[in-house]
Amino acid sequence: MSYLETTHNVYKEAALTPDIGLCCTTNPIWELPGLKIPRIMQEMNYGCGSTVHARDLTNNPKMLYVGVGGGMELLQFSYFNRQEGGVIGIDVVDEMLAASRKNFIEAEEMNPWFRTNFVDLRKGDALNLPVENNSIDVAAQNCLFNIFKSDDLKKAIAEMYRVLKPHGRLVMSDPTCEQPMNNKLRNEERLRALCLSGSLPINEYVKALTDAGFGTIEIRARKPYRILDPKNYPTDELIYIESIEVAAIKDPMPKDGPCVFTGKAAIYYGDDDFFDDGVGHTLLKNQPLAICDKTASALKNLNRDDIYFSKSTFHYDGGGCC
Ligand SMILES: C[S@@+](CC[C@H](N)C(=O)[O-])C[C@H]1O[C@@H](n2cnc3c(N)ncnc32)[C@H](O)[C@@H]1O
């Protein structure tokens, strides 16, 4: 059996018998005015962060969600869209599609604004999406791509890139890990399927996105996720896993490389009212300007003693350079 089949079986089980501890999200399950989330959707929250950010969702975007789970985030996306077929939901596991379909009926009973036909559920594989080219404004996946091994991860990201419109965005949450993992952990199919042993360091995760052509990356959150300890897992050392929330935007790739925002800012505190670097960045005196990592390096290379650079917070929420 391949690791992909093991994954399908794990999520078939998780669809038939909801498993509250399956993925460990530290996110509160947020509700909005008039948005009620059925308990069963909360119990089937198999994500590790949130992919639903109000600022991505203006102007009734056409949305795609891959790996539906219990359907909670599709319901949250529908809240912002409220149109028939506004959110396409794709899953490869029949039982998960059936479970989420049932959960949407319950959601319709609890939410007067919601119709089950707002969600267009389709059977399909993240590695070969049944979706037209350049047709999606906002695509999302939560806690699925970390399961994929390198070649499949490339395919899954390329598929998302293909279906997004120019300037469309891919919003994701996945575990990441900065420590090396041994091959036993890496190849333990069930642990991988459970989102425990496939995670990459953040810079490799980001590189997989920029290699696919995404010109802008935003790291929006970084949080504690899990510990793999030697007593319970095949490892000699304690391994700390985090989760991140990331948006990859299908902007053209800049000539000098991608803009990756990790929450850095530059603050000019010189004698003038502002500093202009001559290539599009104006720093007003004593006002932090959010900058991407590329701009941070370029400005640092000027070796000025009147610009302060803050470190990456991994909490970027818009604005700034580029
Ligand atoms: C960890 S769960 C996450 C579910 C949901 N995103 C959430 O946050 O609750 C992974 C989901 O991806 C689905 N899945 C697994 N392999 C897939 C594939 N190759 N293509 C599409 N969906 C897949 C599973 O059935 C499951 O619904």
The ligand as an SDF file (V2000), in Angstrom:
LIG
                    3D

 27 29  0  0  0  0  0  0  0  0999 V2000
   -5.9980   16.6410    7.8630 C   0  0  0  0  0  0  0  0  0  0  0  0
   -7.5340   16.5740    7.0270 S   0  0  0  0  0  0  0  0  0  0  0  0
   -7.9270   18.3010    6.9760 C   0  0  0  0  0  0  0  0  0  0  0  0
   -9.3960   18.5550    6.7600 C   0  0  0  0  0  0  0  0  0  0  0  0
   -9.8060   20.0270    6.7210 C   0  0  0  0  0  0  0  0  0  0  0  0
   -8.9800   20.7540    5.8090 N   0  0  0  0  0  0  0  0  0  0  0  0
   -9.7560   20.6470    8.1110 C   0  0  0  0  0  0  0  0  0  0  0  0
   -8.9900   21.6200    8.2910 O   0  0  0  0  0  0  0  0  0  0  0  0
  -10.4550   20.1870    9.0040 O   0  0  0  0  0  0  0  0  0  0  0  0
   -7.0870   16.1920    5.3560 C   0  0  0  0  0  0  0  0  0  0  0  0
   -8.2520   16.1590    4.3740 C   0  0  0  0  0  0  0  0  0  0  0  0
   -7.7470   15.9410    3.0450 O   0  0  0  0  0  0  0  0  0  0  0  0
   -8.4310   14.8650    2.4290 C   0  0  0  0  0  0  0  0  0  0  0  0
   -7.4670   14.2610    1.4860 N   0  0  0  0  0  0  0  0  0  0  0  0
   -6.4770   13.3720    1.7490 C   0  0  0  0  0  0  0  0  0  0  0  0
   -5.7670   13.1240    0.6230 N   0  0  0  0  0  0  0  0  0  0  0  0
   -6.2930   13.8990   -0.3530 C   0  0  0  0  0  0  0  0  0  0  0  0
   -6.0020   14.1000   -1.7160 C   0  0  0  0  0  0  0  0  0  0  0  0
   -4.9830   13.4560   -2.3030 N   0  0  0  0  0  0  0  0  0  0  0  0
   -6.7670   14.9440   -2.4230 N   0  0  0  0  0  0  0  0  0  0  0  0
   -7.8070   15.6180   -1.8310 C   0  0  0  0  0  0  0  0  0  0  0  0
   -8.1400   15.4500   -0.5520 N   0  0  0  0  0  0  0  0  0  0  0  0
   -7.3920   14.6150    0.1930 C   0  0  0  0  0  0  0  0  0  0  0  0
   -8.8700   13.9940    3.5750 C   0  0  0  0  0  0  0  0  0  0  0  0
   -9.9630   13.1620    3.2310 O   0  0  0  0  0  0  0  0  0  0  0  0
   -9.2540   15.0490    4.6170 C   0  0  0  0  0  0  0  0  0  0  0  0
  -10.5440   15.5290    4.3980 O   0  0  0  0  0  0  0  0  0  0  0  0
  1  2  1  0
  2  3  1  0
  2 10  1  0
  3  4  1  0
  4  5  1  0
  5  6  1  0
  5  7  1  0
  7  8  2  0
  7  9  1  0
 10 11  1  0
 11 12  1  0
 11 26  1  0
 12 13  1  0
 13 14  1  0
 13 24  1  0
 14 15  1  0
 14 23  1  0
 15 16  2  0
 16 17  1  0
 17 18  1  0
 17 23  2  0
 18 19  1  0
 18 20  2  0
 20 21  1  0
 21 22  2  0
 22 23  1  0
 24 25  1  0
 24 26  1  0
 26 27  1  0
M  CHG  2   2   1   9  -1
M  END
$$$$
